[in-house]
């Protein structure tokens, strides 16, 4: 199997369907799992043993794709998918660059998040609330009783580790080592933002007694954290015995277990190039007044931009009328939309 075929993130759309239980009942877990493209043997085994978890994996995929696209919405590489590619992110994942590092971390985090959430919601046979959060405990505010339903984060982490890492353990090279490292960063990022939520008991909510439970934070916090790790990702090489990373000559610092790592430099993503998974920036909207990555100069790679004046109607001058309605006027305005020009040079045409 080639690295392209073996790349992470198979298509779990079947399990994301509301009719997935009917399919499993009609065809059996084995048939369903055998027809999910891109799984290695260990993943198929886990799929057959835990078919109900596969819907959570599919939900997690949808969640991390949305988060990835949010984090990079103003950048040349904006986490866009390539059509009809079962690896979801297409050939960009053939590379071992910063973008691949982020995708592996956020996708691993998404699986942890979705499975842990499904456990707490009672949707899975193999897990429920965290059974270790029982009895009394202490925090900086004093003693409290464990109660409610604590998110079983360790179960989510262990399943994600077994399922997601299984693919990388079939290959021993720098890319696999990089992926395993970034997968772990993603899993630990979710755990990093676990929080204690409490309910007070006592006269007039005096908090003489507290019942608390452990809960995951919103997935956006994980996305924001990993986005910062992307910005400071460290270039590495594999050491001679293939068991860890070595630093290229001139590196300013060594990678820690919490750093995202990459092996090769990123392309500029300015032009469409299927060989590296770049969709290019032709036609992308840009901000004329920004000097950041969403600015027209950066986004359009110096090619210039076209401006289109658009008519936009919005509600304005809204007033509250007793009782109980809000009345607004329709206001018309014209706005300029800037979009990047396509490359003109013959060498910049769509490459296959």
C-alpha positions as CSV (number, residue, x, y, z in Angstrom):
1,X,0.0,0.0,0.0
2,X,1.4,3.4,-1.0
3,X,1.6,6.3,1.5
4,X,-1.1,8.1,-0.6
5,X,-3.5,5.1,-0.1
6,X,-2.5,4.7,3.5
7,X,-2.9,8.2,4.5
8,X,-5.1,9.0,7.6
9,X,-8.7,9.9,7.7
10,X,-10.9,7.5,5.8
11,X,-14.4,8.4,4.8
12,X,-16.8,7.7,7.7
13,X,-19.8,9.2,6.0
14,X,-21.8,6.0,6.3
15,X,-21.5,6.1,10.1
16,X,-22.3,9.8,10.2
17,X,-25.7,8.9,8.6
18,X,-28.7,8.7,10.9
19,X,-29.5,5.4,9.3
20,X,-26.2,3.7,10.2
21,X,-27.8,1.4,12.7
22,X,-30.2,0.1,10.1
23,X,-27.2,-0.6,7.8
24,X,-25.3,-2.4,10.5
25,X,-28.3,-4.5,11.3
26,X,-28.9,-5.4,7.7
27,X,-25.3,-6.0,6.6
28,X,-23.5,-6.8,9.8
29,X,-20.5,-4.9,11.3
30,X,-18.0,-7.0,9.4
31,X,-19.4,-6.0,6.0
32,X,-19.7,-2.4,6.9
33,X,-16.1,-2.2,8.3
34,X,-14.7,-4.0,5.3
35,X,-16.2,-1.4,3.0
36,X,-14.8,1.7,4.8
37,X,-11.9,2.8,2.5
38,X,-8.4,3.3,3.9
39,X,-8.5,1.3,7.1
40,X,-5.6,-1.0,8.1
41,X,-6.3,-4.4,9.7
42,X,-6.1,-3.2,13.3
43,X,-8.6,-0.4,12.6
44,X,-11.0,-2.9,10.9
45,X,-10.8,-5.1,13.9
46,X,-11.6,-2.2,16.3
47,X,-14.4,-1.2,13.9
48,X,-15.9,-4.7,14.1
49,X,-15.5,-4.9,17.9
50,X,-17.0,-1.5,18.5
51,X,-19.3,-0.6,15.6
52,X,-21.2,2.0,17.7
53,X,-17.9,3.9,18.2
54,X,-17.5,4.4,14.5
55,X,-20.3,6.9,14.4
56,X,-18.5,8.9,17.1
57,X,-15.3,8.7,15.0
58,X,-17.4,10.1,12.0
59,X,-18.8,12.9,14.1
60,X,-15.3,13.7,15.3
61,X,-14.1,14.0,11.7
62,X,-16.8,16.5,10.9
63,X,-16.0,18.5,14.1
64,X,-12.2,18.7,13.5
65,X,-12.7,19.6,9.8
66,X,-14.9,22.5,10.8
67,X,-12.4,23.6,13.4
68,X,-9.4,23.3,11.0
69,X,-11.2,25.4,8.4
70,X,-12.1,28.0,11.1
71,X,-8.5,28.3,12.2
72,X,-7.1,28.7,8.7
73,X,-10.0,30.6,7.1
74,X,-7.8,33.7,6.4
75,X,-4.8,31.8,5.1
76,X,-3.6,30.6,1.7
77,X,-4.0,27.1,2.9
78,X,-7.5,27.1,4.3
79,X,-8.0,23.4,5.1
80,X,-10.2,23.0,2.0
81,X,-11.0,19.4,1.0
82,X,-10.3,18.0,-2.4
83,X,-13.3,16.6,-4.3
84,X,-13.8,12.8,-4.3
85,X,-10.8,12.1,-2.1
86,X,-11.4,9.5,0.6
87,X,-8.6,10.9,2.7
88,X,-10.6,14.0,3.1
89,X,-7.7,16.4,2.8
90,X,-6.3,14.8,-0.3
91,X,-2.7,15.0,-1.4
92,X,-1.7,17.7,1.0
93,X,-1.4,14.8,3.5
94,X,1.3,13.2,1.4
95,X,3.6,15.9,2.6
96,X,5.3,16.0,6.0
97,X,4.9,19.8,6.5
98,X,3.4,22.1,9.2
99,X,-0.1,21.7,7.7
100,X,0.1,17.9,8.0
101,X,1.3,18.3,11.6
102,X,-1.7,20.4,12.4
103,X,-4.2,18.1,10.6
104,X,-2.9,15.0,12.4
105,X,-3.1,16.7,15.8
106,X,-6.5,18.3,15.4
107,X,-8.0,15.1,13.9
108,X,-6.7,13.0,16.7
109,X,-8.1,15.5,19.2
110,X,-11.4,15.4,17.4
111,X,-11.7,11.6,17.8
112,X,-10.9,12.0,21.5
113,X,-13.5,14.7,22.0
114,X,-16.3,12.9,20.1
115,X,-15.8,9.6,21.8
116,X,-15.6,11.1,25.3
117,X,-18.7,13.1,24.6
118,X,-20.6,10.0,23.4
119,X,-19.5,8.2,26.6
120,X,-21.0,10.9,28.8
121,X,-24.2,11.0,26.7
122,X,-24.8,7.2,27.2
123,X,-24.5,6.5,23.5
124,X,-21.9,3.7,23.7
125,X,-22.0,0.2,25.2
126,X,-18.3,0.1,26.2
127,X,-18.2,3.3,28.3
128,X,-20.1,5.7,30.4
129,X,-19.3,8.4,32.9
130,X,-15.8,8.3,34.4
131,X,-16.0,5.6,37.1
132,X,-13.0,6.9,39.0
133,X,-14.6,10.2,39.9
134,X,-16.3,8.9,43.1
135,X,-16.3,9.9,46.7
136,X,-14.7,13.1,47.9
137,X,-11.8,15.2,46.6
138,X,-10.2,18.6,47.2
139,X,-9.4,21.7,45.2
140,X,-8.2,25.2,46.0
141,X,-11.7,26.0,47.4
142,X,-11.9,23.1,49.7
143,X,-13.5,19.7,49.8
144,X,-16.2,18.6,47.4
145,X,-18.2,15.4,46.5
146,X,-17.9,13.9,43.1
147,X,-21.3,13.8,41.4
148,X,-23.0,14.2,38.1
149,X,-21.4,12.7,35.1
150,X,-17.7,13.3,34.7
151,X,-16.4,13.0,31.1
152,X,-14.4,9.8,30.8
153,X,-11.5,11.5,29.0
154,X,-9.0,8.6,29.5
155,X,-11.3,6.2,27.7
156,X,-11.5,8.6,24.7
157,X,-7.7,9.0,24.7
158,X,-7.1,5.3,24.9
159,X,-9.4,4.4,22.1
160,X,-8.2,7.3,19.9
161,X,-4.6,6.1,20.5
162,X,-5.4,2.5,19.5
163,X,-7.5,3.5,16.5
164,X,-5.7,6.5,15.0
165,X,-2.1,5.3,15.8
166,X,-2.7,1.9,14.3
167,X,-2.1,3.2,10.8
168,X,1.3,4.7,11.6
169,X,2.5,1.6,13.3
170,X,2.4,-0.3,10.0
171,X,5.2,1.8,8.7
172,X,8.6,2.7,10.2
173,X,9.8,6.0,8.7
174,X,10.2,9.6,9.6
175,X,6.7,10.4,8.5
176,X,5.1,7.7,10.7
177,X,7.2,8.9,13.7
178,X,6.1,12.5,13.0
179,X,2.5,11.5,12.8
180,X,2.6,9.5,16.0
181,X,4.1,12.4,17.8
182,X,1.5,14.9,16.5
183,X,-1.3,12.5,17.2
184,X,-0.3,12.4,20.8
185,X,-0.1,16.2,21.0
186,X,-3.7,16.4,19.8
187,X,-5.0,13.8,22.3
188,X,-3.2,15.6,25.2
189,X,-4.5,19.0,24.1
190,X,-8.1,17.9,24.8
191,X,-7.1,16.7,28.3
192,X,-5.2,19.9,29.0
193,X,-8.5,21.9,29.0
194,X,-10.5,19.6,31.2
195,X,-12.3,21.7,33.8
196,X,-14.1,21.2,37.1
197,X,-17.8,22.2,37.1
198,X,-19.6,22.4,40.4
199,X,-23.1,22.9,41.9
200,X,-23.5,24.5,45.3
201,X,-25.7,23.2,48.1
202,X,-26.8,24.9,51.3
203,X,-28.9,27.7,52.6
204,X,-29.5,30.2,49.8
205,X,-26.8,28.6,47.7
206,X,-24.1,29.2,50.4
207,X,-21.9,26.6,48.9
208,X,-21.4,24.8,52.3
209,X,-21.5,21.7,50.2
210,X,-20.4,21.3,46.6
211,X,-21.0,18.5,44.0
212,X,-18.5,18.6,41.2
213,X,-17.8,16.8,38.0
214,X,-15.0,16.9,35.4
215,X,-15.9,18.2,32.0
216,X,-14.3,18.9,28.6
217,X,-14.0,22.5,27.5
218,X,-15.4,23.7,24.2
219,X,-13.4,22.2,21.3
220,X,-12.5,25.7,20.1
221,X,-10.0,25.9,23.0
222,X,-8.2,22.9,21.7
223,X,-8.3,24.3,18.2
224,X,-6.9,27.6,19.4
225,X,-4.1,25.9,21.3
226,X,-3.1,23.6,18.4
227,X,-3.1,26.6,16.1
228,X,-0.5,28.3,18.3
229,X,1.5,25.1,18.3
230,X,1.3,25.2,14.5
231,X,2.8,28.7,14.5
232,X,5.8,27.4,16.6
233,X,6.1,24.0,15.1
234,X,9.7,22.6,15.0
235,X,11.4,21.0,12.0
236,X,13.0,17.6,12.9
237,X,14.7,14.7,11.3
238,X,14.7,11.0,12.3
239,X,17.7,9.9,14.3
240,X,20.0,7.1,13.0
241,X,18.3,4.2,14.9
242,X,14.8,5.3,13.9
243,X,13.5,5.7,17.4
244,X,13.3,9.4,17.8
245,X,14.0,12.8,16.4
246,X,17.2,14.7,15.7
247,X,17.4,18.4,15.2
248,X,18.7,19.9,11.9
249,X,21.9,21.9,12.1
250,X,21.2,25.4,13.3
251,X,18.0,24.6,15.2
252,X,17.4,27.0,18.1
253,X,15.6,24.7,20.3
254,X,14.7,21.0,20.7
255,X,11.2,19.7,20.2
256,X,9.3,18.7,23.4
257,X,6.4,16.3,23.7
258,X,4.0,19.3,23.5
259,X,5.4,20.7,20.3
260,X,4.1,20.0,16.8
261,X,6.9,18.7,14.6
262,X,7.3,18.5,10.8
263,X,9.9,17.1,8.4
264,X,9.7,19.1,5.3
265,X,9.0,22.8,4.4
266,X,5.6,23.8,3.2
267,X,4.8,24.9,-0.3
268,X,3.6,28.5,-0.6
269,X,0.0,27.3,-1.7
270,X,-0.1,30.3,-4.2
271,X,-1.0,28.2,-7.3
272,X,-3.1,25.1,-7.9
273,X,-0.8,22.1,-7.8
274,X,-2.3,18.7,-7.4
275,X,1.1,17.2,-6.7
276,X,1.4,19.0,-3.4
277,X,-2.3,19.3,-2.6
278,X,-2.5,23.1,-3.2
279,X,-5.8,24.6,-4.4
280,X,-4.1,27.9,-5.0
281,X,-5.6,31.3,-4.1
282,X,-7.1,32.4,-7.4
283,X,-10.6,33.7,-6.7
284,X,-10.1,33.8,-2.9
285,X,-11.6,36.8,-1.1
286,X,-9.0,39.1,0.5
287,X,-8.9,42.1,2.7
288,X,-7.5,45.2,0.9
289,X,-6.7,47.0,4.2
290,X,-5.1,44.1,6.0
291,X,-1.4,43.5,6.2
292,X,-1.9,40.1,7.7
293,X,-2.3,36.7,5.9
294,X,-5.8,37.7,4.7
295,X,-4.5,40.8,3.1
296,X,-4.7,41.0,-0.7
297,X,-0.9,41.4,-1.1
298,X,-0.2,38.2,0.9
299,X,-3.2,36.1,-0.1
300,X,-2.9,36.9,-3.8
301,X,0.9,36.3,-3.8
302,X,1.6,39.6,-5.5
303,X,-0.6,38.8,-8.5
304,X,-3.1,41.5,-7.8
305,X,-6.9,41.3,-7.2
306,X,-10.2,42.1,-8.9
307,X,-12.8,44.3,-7.2
308,X,-16.6,43.7,-7.6
309,X,-19.2,46.1,-6.1
310,X,-22.0,44.2,-4.5
311,X,-25.4,45.4,-3.3
312,X,-26.2,44.3,0.2
313,X,-29.5,44.7,2.1
314,X,-29.4,44.5,5.9
315,X,-31.9,45.3,8.7
316,X,-31.4,48.6,10.4
317,X,-33.0,51.2,12.6
318,X,-34.7,48.5,14.6
319,X,-37.2,49.5,17.3
320,X,-39.0,47.6,20.0
321,X,-42.8,48.0,19.9
322,X,-45.0,47.3,22.9
323,X,-45.8,44.4,23.1
324,X,-43.8,42.4,21.8
325,X,-42.3,43.0,18.4
326,X,-39.2,44.4,16.8
327,X,-39.7,46.4,13.7
328,X,-36.7,47.1,11.4
329,X,-36.1,48.9,8.1
330,X,-34.3,47.4,5.1
331,X,-31.1,49.4,4.5
332,X,-29.2,49.1,1.3
333,X,-25.5,49.5,1.0
334,X,-22.8,48.8,-1.6
335,X,-19.7,47.0,-0.6
336,X,-16.5,46.2,-2.5
337,X,-15.5,42.5,-2.7
338,X,-11.8,41.9,-3.5
339,X,-10.7,38.5,-5.0
340,X,-7.3,37.3,-6.0
341,X,-6.4,37.2,-9.7
342,X,-5.5,33.9,-11.4
343,X,-1.9,33.4,-12.4
344,X,-1.0,34.5,-15.9
345,X,2.4,32.8,-16.4
346,X,2.2,29.6,-18.4
347,X,4.3,27.7,-15.8
348,X,1.6,28.5,-13.2
349,X,-1.2,26.6,-14.9
350,X,-3.0,23.7,-13.2
351,X,-0.4,21.0,-12.6
352,X,-1.3,17.3,-12.5
